[in-house]
Amino acid sequence: MAEETRSAERIPRRPAPEFTEVKSFGEALKTHGLIGTAVDDKNQYGPVGMMVLLFIVAAITSLGLLLIRSS
């Protein structure tokens, strides 16, 4: 059945990227850093790293908007 689905796809699938298995998100950050984990998908915690990165960017943006508003 998977063969039928793949032959009917218009956009061919790319091969899955290689990643390193780590035991925890903390170990992932120590090994590959936040950018390597979130953006480069170097381990299985890429989605978690992207959520943390989103929270950091949202916090910086809100602080910037508060500073603009208060001046």
C-alpha positions in Angstrom: 0.0 0.0 0.0 2.9 2.4 0.7 4.2 1.7 -2.8 0.8 2.9 -4.3 0.8 6.1 -2.2 4.4 7.0 -3.2 3.8 6.4 -6.9 0.7 8.7 -6.9 2.6 11.6 -5.2 3.4 14.7 -7.3 6.2 15.9 -5.1 8.7 13.1 -4.4 9.7 12.6 -0.8 13.2 13.5 0.3 15.1 11.0 2.4 14.9 11.5 6.1 17.8 13.5 7.6 20.2 11.7 9.8 20.0 12.6 13.5 21.7 11.6 16.7 19.7 9.9 19.4 20.1 11.6 22.8 18.5 10.8 26.1 17.0 14.2 27.1 16.4 17.7 25.9 19.1 19.0 28.2 21.6 16.6 26.6 20.4 17.7 23.2 21.1 21.3 24.1 24.6 20.5 25.5 25.5 18.4 22.4 24.1 20.5 19.5 22.9 23.8 21.0 19.5 25.4 20.6 20.0 26.3 17.0 21.4 22.9 16.0 18.5 21.2 17.8 15.6 23.5 16.6 16.7 24.6 13.2 19.1 21.9 11.9 17.2 18.9 13.3 20.4 17.2 14.6 18.4 15.1 17.1 14.9 14.0 17.9 14.1 17.1 20.0 13.7 19.4 17.0 10.0 20.3 17.6 10.6 20.9 21.3 13.6 23.1 20.5 11.5 25.1 18.0 8.8 25.7 20.7 11.5 27.0 23.1 12.9 29.2 20.4 9.4 30.5 19.6 8.9 31.3 23.3 12.2 33.2 23.4 11.4 35.2 20.3 7.9 36.0 21.6 9.3 37.2 24.9 11.9 39.5 23.3 9.2 40.9 20.9 6.8 41.6 23.8 9.5 43.3 25.8 10.4 45.4 22.8 6.8 46.4 22.4 6.4 47.3 26.1 9.5 49.5 25.9 8.2 51.3 22.8 4.8 51.8 24.5 6.3 53.1 27.8 8.4 55.8 26.1 
